Amino acid sequence: MANQENLPLYEKIWIKRTFQRAIDILILLLLFSLLCYRINVTFTIPWFLAFSCESWFTYTWIILLNTKWSPAVNKTYPNRLLQRVHELPRVDLFVTTADPVLEPPIITLNTVLSLLALDYPANKLACYVSDDGCSVFTFYGLLEASKFAKFWVPFCKKYNVQVRAPFRYFSQVTNSDDDSAEFKQEWLKMKDMYDNLSHKIEDVTRNSASFQFEGEFAVFSNTEKRNHPSIIKVILDGLSDGLPHLIYISREKRPKYEHNYKAGAMNVLTRVSGLMTNAPFMLNVDCDMVVNNPKIMQHAICILVDSKSGKDVAFVQCFQKFYDGIKDDPFGNQWVAAFEYMIGGMAGLQGPYYGGSNTFHRRYAIYGFYPNEIQHGNKAKLAENILIQQFGSSKKFVKSATQVMEGNDYSTHGNSPSNFIEEAIKVSDCEYEYGTCWGKQMGWLYGSISEDVPTGLNMQRKGWRSECCTPEPTAFTGCAPGGLLTTMIQQKRWSSGLTVVFFSKHSPVMGTLFGKIQFRAGLSYCWLTNWGLRSVFEVSYAALVAYCIITNTSIFPEGAGLWIPLTLFVIYTMHTLQEYKLKGFSLRYWWNNQRMVTIRSTSVWFIGFLSAMLKLMGISDTIFEVTQKESPTSGAAEDDANAGRFTFDESPAFVVGTTILLVQLTALVIKILGVQLEDHSGNECGIGELMCSVYLVICYWPFLKGLFARGKYGIALSTIFKSALFALIFVHFCRITCIS
């Protein structure tokens, strides 16, 4: 029998996909065939534009094929960890929230409670909550939740509760091996206590005008969301409560200072936690991502402390999955297939990208060091003045960072976090980062509203790897955006931020050429960072199809050559359908996701791209828009008959999509009425252009219904007027160019 000491704490398992590889290659060959056909045809401007767009589609497919070629998953062995490690490492837990309206405090409280109840030694955990909204109600909610936690955490561990977010636990059918009278009595007691907590939070937020700013809350009396001093409160001191530390942080904000959105908040959390507990590993989650597997900590630690494969792992990414999602995913925002195929594929390369939440970080890597410096200890020998230039003017924080560099015990020698509040306020002030490396070479990087991807790229550029952690059951679950507008806002923000990343010095191209990002890994990152660029070619192709119908010209082959794009479309459609069916999804689920890919890539991704271009040219800056989180309810979202219906408002996010729909409808009407311009070249509009136009109309069918609906289910008149004007301009342009 093999020596237990030599067995790995985790191993990578490669997934075979021989048949899928063959189909991927066949699709690529068909794309090349279409490009070869275009090269041998007489040059016209529409054909050149079609060739350009199809070249981009071919490049995109090469990236997808490269990413999905050798997927892998990790299998962890927590039992080996417990046998081999005498003392588990400490972990600092970060929860971020930014708006008490869009992210109600009750959601944050459930996330915090699920973290406090992890199956991990309480003295090894410290939970830090960053409140970028500086909301007294979030702080009040945490105070009340800390009282409830003293009963909830022991209850969870006594009865081995699986789902440890109270609202999730009490909304599900109780499945417990213990049917004793004692359990039922305690269950009812916990349920009553949680209901009282929820009602108390709701009452306070509903009657905000009558809130008394006294005692602990007096510091919030004269604060504004974007103008207030640093507020740091130790709510739970783990030395006496038998629970993990719980610390509330609202960093200083002033109107004249750049705050760098979530990245700035994460860097403050890193510094404050470095002072107070200085754990070697950190977990960050969004305020709605609750723990679904209470043993996730052991699974992730297996990867990070493995003596052979874990030394160069900077972060461990857990998949984002969602609870109570609407049936068949009508808004295409649950991302199940993307996580399974794309992130699983990246796991077989240098590792998945940093997704911004559900991620375990190595503090050493976040501090900007290279993996080989752990062995050599070069950074620990730097002079104190150099370390101050890098880490900031706090000597106590520099001392804690030196402990990290030396690989020492990381211990704060049993001191209470309360002893570090004065210094913690200093490192969370607006001016602390000036002249330092924060946001540039270390910590969460600045410059993009998608701070997660460049931060992960920066670590992999230095030679670090990342790994996926996919235990059963799923580690974390959160709430997917509940409606169309929320989905569109989120997608626009991602597109804008990722486009900025692609054109910045943190681009995967730069990391591959001048850093240590492997070629295939860098290519896979291009799938992510090219969302904005992809939209330009998709919008252009959609416009080109309508142009050909209106001007009675053609961009598709005729006769036998038409079978190339037709075969390509059929095989691609069947291939994607098979991928969804293999994961157990319905036909409707597949279609909803295909439709939403088209809608978002030809609308909000395009808007995000334009926004990014304006930022890069220095004309305007991008705005970070917080995604609205739905308050927890006892019923599933799908119980609402109208949950999956598309709703609209006057947001600019709907203008591009409505314009594309009106342009395609206009082109089809012109074709049906036979009022196209006469063609004298013999290259008339054919079945290919009509099929593309009809497909776009089918994808935008919810928008078509919105043109005739009323209320929130109807597209706003202002949006219709703007889109109609753009459509008329386009049609006029088509006729002018054709005549000229």
N, C-alpha and C positions, 0 to 999 in steps of 0.2 A: 504494500500500500504506500502511496506517495506520502512524503513528509508533509504534514499540515502546514508547516512554516513556509514551504516553498510553493504552495498553491496560491494562485492569484486571487485577489479580492474581487476582481471583475474580469470578464473576457468579452471580446468582440465577436459577434456571430454574423457571418456574411449571409445575405439573402440571395438565393439563386433566382434569376429572372430571365432564363434563356429565351423563352417565347417572346416576352416583352421586348427584349433586346432586338430580336429579329424584326419585329414590327416597327420599332423605332428606326432601325436602319432602312427599312423599306420606305418609310415616310420621308426620310432624308434623301434617298435616291430619287423619289418622285419630285421633291423640291428642286433638286439639281437638274432633273429632266425639264422641269418648267423653265428654269433659268436658261438652260441650253437652247430651248425652243425660242426664247425671246431674243437671244443673241443673233439667231439666224433669220430674224424678221426685219423688214424695212423699218428704219428708225423714224419714230414720231415722238412727240413730247409725252402723250399719254402712255405709250409703251415704255418709254424711259422711266417715267414715274412708277409704273407698275413693276418694272424690273428692280427699281430701287427698293420699293416696299417689300417685294418678294425676296430680295437679297437679305433684308433685315429679318424677315420671318425665318429664312433658312439659318441665319446666324443664331436666332433665338432658339431654334430647334436643336442646333448643335450644342448650345449651352444646356438645354434641358436633357439631351441625351447623355452628355458628359456627367451631369449631376446625378441622374438616376441610374447610371451604369452599374455601380457596385454598392448598393445600399447595405447598411449594417445596423444592428441593434446591440446594446450592451446587456449582459446578464451579470447581475451583482450577487455577492454572497455575504449578506449581513451576518450570518452565523459565524463565518470565518473571522470577520472583523471583531466580533465580541470575544472570540477565543484568543485572538492575536494581540489586540490592543488593550493594554491594562487600564488606560484612562482615555476616554473619548475626547477628542479635541473640542474646544469651545467654538460656538458659532454665533455671530451677531445677525439678528433678523431685522430687515429693513422693510417698512410698509410706507408707501407714498400716497398721499391724497392732495388734491389741489383746489377743490371747490366743493363746499358743503351742500350746494344745491344740486349740481350735476353728479356729485358723489356723496350721497346722504351718509351721515355719520353711522347709521345702523349697519351699513355695508362694511365700513372700515372696522367696526367693533367685532363683527363676526369673523373677519379675517384675523384680527389680533387674537381673539379667543381661540381660534383653531391653531394658531401658532404657539400660544402659551400651553396648549394641551398636547403638544407633540410627545411621542414616546422617546424621550431623550432626557438625560439628567437635567433637572431644572437649573442647577448651579452652573451648567455649561451653556446656558442660553441667555441672551439679552435681546429684548424686542424694542426697536426704535421706530417711532411713528413720526414721519415728516408731514407736517400740515402746512402746505404752501398757501393755503387760503386763510391762515391765521384765524381760525374759527373757534370761538369760545364754545360752540356746541360740540365740535369734535373733541375738544379737551374735556368738556363736561361728560360726554358719552364715554370717554376712556376711563374717567374716574369711576363712573357707575359700573362700567364693565369690569374694572379691577375688583370691585366688591363681589360681583357675580362669579368672577373667575375662581375665587377661593372655594366655591362650592362646585363649579362646573368642571374644573380640571380634575379634582379627585374622583368625581362621578365618572368621567370618561375613562380614567385609568383603572378604576375599580371594576367596571363592567366591560372594559375593552371596546369602547365605542369606536366604530370605524370612521364615521363622518363627524368631525368635531367642531364644525360651525353650527351653533345652536339652531339657526333658522332652517338649515338644511336637514339637520337631524330630526327636528320636531315636525317638519313638513312631509317626512317619509314615513312609510309603514315601519313600525319598530320591529326589527329582526334581532332578537337577543336570545342567547342560549339560556339566559336566566329568566325564568318565568315566576320567580318567587314573589311573595307578597312584599318583601322588602324592596325588591327592584321596582315593582309597580308603584310603590309609595314614593320612592325617591324620584322615579321618572316624573310623576305628577308634580312633585315639589319643584323639580328643575323646570318643568314646563311653566308652572305658575310664576316662578322667579324670572324666567326669560320674558314671559308676556308682560310682566310688570316693568322690566327693564325697557322693553320696546315701547310700551305706552308712555313711559316717563320721557324717553328721548323724543318721541313724536310730539308730546305735549309741549316740551320746551322749545322745539324748533317751530312749532305752530304758533306759539305765543311768545315770539322772540322779543317783542317790545317790552314785555313785563319782566324780562330776565334781570336778576339782581347781580350787578358786578361787584361782588364783595368777596373778601377772603382770598381764596386761591384764584378767583376770577377777576380780581381788581386790575390785574396787569393788562387785561383785554379791553378795558373801558374806553381807551382813547386810541385804539388801533384801527388801521385801515388795511385792506387786503394787500395793497402795494406800498404801504408806508407804515412801518412799525419796527420796533427793536427786536432783537433775538429773544425768544421766549423758550426756555428749556426747563422742564419739570420732571422730576423723578416720581412717577406714580406708584410703582411697585419696586421696593428694594428687596431683591431676592435673598439678602442676608437674613431677613426676619420673617418673610412671608412664606417661604418654602415654594415660591413660584419664580419663574424667570424674571429678571429685571424688566421693567416697562418704563420707557422714557419718551416723553412728548417733546418734539422739537419743531419750532417755527422760526426759521432763519430770518435774519434781519433783511428788510427790503426798504429801499428808498427810491423815489421817482427818478433820480438822476443816475442810478446805477443799473447796469445790465445784470439780470438775474439768471439767465441761461436755462430757464425752464426746468425740466426734470433733472437734467444733467447737473445743474447747480445744486439742486436739493440733494442729489445722491452724493455729491462730493462733500457737502456739509455733514451728511450722515456718516460718511467714511471717517472724517476727521473727529467728529464728536465721539463716535464709537471707539476710535483709536485711542482716545484719551481715557474713556471710562472703562472699557472692557478689553479692547485690543485683541479680539479673537482672530485666529489665523484664517478663518473662513467666514464668508458673509453670504446670506441668502437675501435676495431682494424680490419682493412680490408687489404687484399693484393692489390697490385697496380692495378689489373685488375678487381676488384670487385666493380662495380658501383652501386649506389643506384637506385633501381627500384620502390621503394615505398617511396615517400618523407615523409610519416607520420610514418615511421618505428620507429623513436625515441620515439614517444608517446606510441607505442605498447610495446616496450621493457621496458620503464620506468614504465608502468603499473605493470609489473611483479616485478621489482626491488624495488618499493616503497610500494607495497601492505602491509598493516599493519599486516595482519594475516599470509599469506603464503610467502611473499617476503623477510622477514628478514634474512632467512638463505639461500638465493639464491646468489651464488658467481658469476655466469655468465649466460647469456642468449644467446643461440646459435641459429642463423638463418641458415636455410638450404642453401647449396651452389647449385645454379642452373646456367645454362649456356645459353647464347644467341647464336643464329646463329649456333647451333650445326649441324653437318653433319647428313643428314637424316639416320634414323635407327641406329645411333650410332655405326658405324663399328668398332671402337677401344674400345668400352665398357668403355669409360671414363667420361660419363655424370652422372653416379651413381644415377639415379633417383630412381630405385627400392631399392637400399641400404639406401638412405635417408628416403624413405617412410616407409620401413618395419623395418630396423634395428635401425635407430636413433629414429624413432617413438616408437619402442619397449623400447629402453633405457629411453625415456621420461616418460614411465610409471613406471620406477624404481626410482633410485636416480637422474636420469637426464642424458642427452646426454653427450658424451665426448666433450671436447674442440677441435674444428676442425681447429684452427689456423687462421681463418678469419671469418668475419661477426659475431663477438662476442662482446657482451656488458659485461664489467667486473665491479665488485665492487672493488674500489681501496683498501678498507679495507681488502678484501680477498686476493688480489694480494700481499699486504704487509705481508702476512703470518700469520694473526691472525685467531683465532677460532671464530665461529659465536656467541657463548655465551659471549665472551669478549666485545661485543658491549654494552650489558646491564650492565656488571659489571665494565667496564672501567679499568680493571687491568693494561693493558699495558701502559696507560697514566701516571701511577704513577712511572714508571721505571726511574732510575737515568739517567742523560744526558749521562754519559760515557758509560752506557750499550746500550743506543739507538745509540750512535755513532759507537759502535762495530757492531751493527746490520745493520744500514742504511748507514754508511760511515761517513767521516770526515767533511762533509759540515754541519755546524750548522744551516744554513738557511733551508737546506732540512730537517734536523731533526726537526726543528720547524714546517715545513709544515706537516711532518708526524705525529707530536704530535697533530696537529689540527684534522687530520683524526681520530686518536685514541680516541680523546675526543668527537668526533661527533659534533664539532663546525661548524661554518658557512662555513668552507673551503675557505673563501674568501681571495684573495690577496689584498684586500682593494683598488681595482680600479687601481693598479699599472700597467703600461704598461709592456708587456713581455720583452721589450728592456732593462728594468732596471735590469733584471736578467741574462743577457747574460754572464757576467763574471763568475758568480757562476754556470751557466748552463754548461759552457765549463769545469769547474772543475769536475762536476759530470759525464761528458761524457769522461773523460780521461781514458786511458788504465789501470792505476794503482788504480783507485778509488775503485774498488770492492775487492781488496786484503784484506783478514782478515775480511770481512763482511759476511752477510748471503745471499747476492745476488746470485741467481742461485743455492742455496743450500736449504734454507728454505723459501725464499721469492722470489717474482717476477717470471719470466719465468725460468724454471729449466734447468741446463746445463747437458751435458753428452750424449745427443742423438740428432741426426739431425732431429728427429721428436719431437721438443720441446713442441708442443701443448699438446699431450696426457699426458706426465708426469706432466705438469703444472696443467692440470685439475684434474688429479688423486691426486696430492698433496693437492688441496683444498678440494676435496671430502673426502680424508683421515681424514681431520680435522673436518668433520661433515657438511660441506657445501653441498648444493644441486645445481643442474643446471636445467635450463628449456629450452624448445624449444619455439621459437616464429615463428609462421607460418601465418602471415597475408595474405590477398589477396588485391592487387597482391603481388607476391613474393618480399621479402625485398631487396635482392641483386642478381645481375646476373654477371657472369664473362665469360671469354673465356676458354673453355675446351682445353686441349692439342690438337694441330692441326694435329698431325701425329703419326705414330706408334712409332718412336724412342723417341719422347717427352713423350709419354705415358709410354713407358718401363722405361725410366730414372726416371720418377716420381714414378712409382710403385716400382722400385728397392730401391729408397731412403726411401720410406715409410716402406718397408719390413725390411730394415736394421735398421732404427731408432726404429721401434716398437719391433723388436727382442731384441735390447739392453735394451729397457724399461722393457720387460718381465723378463729379467735376472738381473735387477738392484734392488736397494732398494726401488724404486718407483713402483715396480711391483704391479698389482692389487691383487695378492695373498698376498703380504706383507701388503697392505692396508686393506685387508679384515681381516687378522689374527691379526694385531697389530694396526689397525686404525679404523675409523668409516665408512668404505665403507661397505654397506650392502651386504650380501652374494650373492643375485641374481644380484646386480649391479656389483660386482667384477667378477662374472661369465660372464656377458655380455662383460666386458672389455677384457676378455680372447679371445673372438671372434676377437677383433681388434689386440691385441698384439701377437697373435699366427700365424699371416700370414706367417712368416718365417718358423716356425716349421711345419706348414701345408704343405709347399712346399716339405719338406724332405720326408714326407710319400707319397705325390702324385708322386714325381719323383721316389721313390722306387717302388711304385705300377706299374707305367708305365714300369720301367725296369724289374720288375718281370714278367709282361705279356709277354714281348719280350723274356725273358729268357725261359719261359715255351714253347713257340712256337719253339724256336731254339733247345732246348734240348728234345722236345717231351714229356714234363711232363705237369701236370695239377694242378691248384690251385682252380678250381671251382668245385662245386658238379656235379655229373653226375645223369642222370635219373630224378626222381621226384624232387630231391634236387636242380636241376638247376633252378627250378621255383622261388626259393627264390631271387637270385640276379636279375633274369629277371623281376620279379614283382616289386622289389625295384626300378630298373632303370626306368620302365615304369611309376610307380606312381610318382616318384620324378620328372620325366620330365613333366608329365601332371600338377603336382602341381605348379612347377615354371612357366610353360606357363600360367596357370590360373592367377597367381599373376600379371604377366605382362599384360594380357588381361584386368584384372579388372581396371588397370590404363590407359587403352586405347592405349597400345602399339601394334605394328604390330608383326606378326610372325617373320618377318625378324629381327626386333629390339631384340626380345627375343633370337633368335639364335645367333646374334652377341655378345650379352652379355654372353651367355653360353659358346660360343667358346673362348671369351677373358678371362673368368674366368679360363678355362683350360690352355690357353697359358701362362698367367702371373703367375699362381700358379705353373707351372712346368718349368718356365724359370727364369724370373727376380726376383720373390720372392725367388727362390733358391739361386740366385747370391747374393741377399741382405742378406739372412741368412748367407752365407759363409763370406761375408764382416763383418757382425756383430760378428761372431765368432772370426775372426782375431782381431777385435778391443777388444773384451772382454778378449782375451788371451794376449793382449798387443803387438801383432806382427805388426799390422799396424792400422792406424786410418782411419775412414770413411771420405769421401769427400762429402761436400754439393754441389749438382749440381742444379743450378737454372733452373726451368722449363721455357722453351721459351714461351713467350706470342706473339700471332699474332697481328700485327698492325691492327687497325680498318679500315675496308673498307666499301664502300657503298653497296656492294653486299653480299649476304649470302654465307656462305662457301659451301653450297650444290649446288650452281650454277656451281661450278667447277666439270666437269665430272670425274676428277681423284681425287677428294677430299677424297674419301673413300678408295682409293687403298693403299695397304701396300707398304711402301718404306723401303729400307734397306741400311745400310752402314757397315763399318768394326767394328762397336761397339761390344764389348764382350757380350752385352745383347742378341745378336742373336745366340750365339754359342750353348748354352744349348738347346734352342728350335729346332735348326737345327739338333743337335745330336739326340734328341728324335725322330724326324721325320725319320732320316736315319736309326736308330735302328729298328723302327717299320716297315719301308719299307723292310729292310733286312730280318727281321723275316718272313714277309708275303711272300717274294720271296722264302725263304728257304722252307716254307710250300707248296707253289704252285709247286715248282720244285721237292718236295719230297725228299730233301736231309737232312732231320732231322736225328739225331742220333736214332738208334733203341732203343725202350723201352722194357725192359724185366719184368717190374713190373705190366703191365696192366693198368698203370695210364697215359694214353696218353693224349696229348693236345686235347682239345675239342672245342666246339662252343663258350664257354664263353670267352676263351682267344682270339679267332679270332675276336669276336665282340668288345672286348675292344681295340684291336690293330687297327681295322678298324675305330673305333670311334675317336681314337687319330689322325689318319691320316686325317680324315675329319676335325677335329678341326684345324689341322695344314695345311689345304689345301692352304691358302695363302702363306705359306712357301714353299710348294711343287711347286706352280706356280713360286715362286721366284727363285727356283733352275734352271729354264729354261729361265727366263726373263733376260733382259739386262738393263744396266743403273741403275737408282735409284730404279727401281722396281725389280731388281734382287739381290739375295744374293751375297755378295762379295766373290770372289774366295778364299780369305784368310780364311773367315768364313767356307766355304764349306770344305776346306782342313783340318782345325782344327776339324771340326765336324766329317768328314770322318775318321780321325785318331782315335778319341774317340770311334766311332762306331765300327771300326775294333778291337780295344782293348777289347771292351765289348763282341763282338762275340767270340773272341779268349778266353776270360775268361769263357764264357758259355761252350765252348767245352772242355776246360781243366777241369773245375769242374765236368762236366758230365762224362768224361772219368775216372777221378780219383775216 
